[in-house]
Amino acid sequence: MILDKFSLKGKSGIVTGASQGLGTGIAQGVVQAGANVILASRSAERLEGFAEELRQYDTEVLVVPTDVTQKSDLEKLVQATFDAFGKIDFLFNNAGTNRRAASEEFTEEDWDLILNTNLKSVFLLSQLVARHMIRQGGGSIVNTGSLMCVSGGKTIPAYAASKGGVLQVTKALANDWAKYNIRVNAIGPGYFKTPLTEALRQDPVRNRELSERIPMGRWGEPEDLAGVAVFLASEASSYMTGQIVYVDGGWLSL
């Protein structure tokens, strides 16, 4: 039956950036679909509180505090997942950050922070996880992109560069690892209600400009990503790799 292909029962994996924002919607989706999951982010306290909420679904939900800009943390995260579950069926590279400033004033420090968090970590963690997936015969890696994969935005040069890079590394890894039955795809969220967009939502002019541009007439909620997350992690997307699925309320259709 087709619905059986969407089930993640018996599957195990990782969601980074899971303590707030988009990561909560992704984690809720995969847990409700039956998966065991490791939640990773820098905030141990928020992770523990969220993990307790998810345990009502009778799956194993564990917490590994992780700074994705530190390779040693990524190595510990992968080892902890393998130790807990004996395999890694899926990885959601969702951790991300942003800084806003006029391009002529943008600092090197902010550039490095954003590229290391949003792009370098995606490659390094995917590489570490793929080594396990190759041995076990496959898996699914899902990266969080953005509308900025294909748009420049305003006052976010490093963020736009990082998300354009996420789309390209998604395609590159999909090509390299298809022979191992590892699928690599991306989700492209539009404008969502998260801590990263709070400044935009608090600016009455930008909030109005953006809201009026969204055909569905509202900002996304993290739970709006749950369905596509389950789809990309599950066997329902078994012949899909190297793609990005935009979840944007119709933004890119205009």
Summary of the structure (lengths in Angstrom):
residues: 254
radius of gyration: 17.3
end to end distance: 36.4
largest distance: 55.7
contacts: 889
relative contact order: 0.16
helix: 55%
strand: 16%
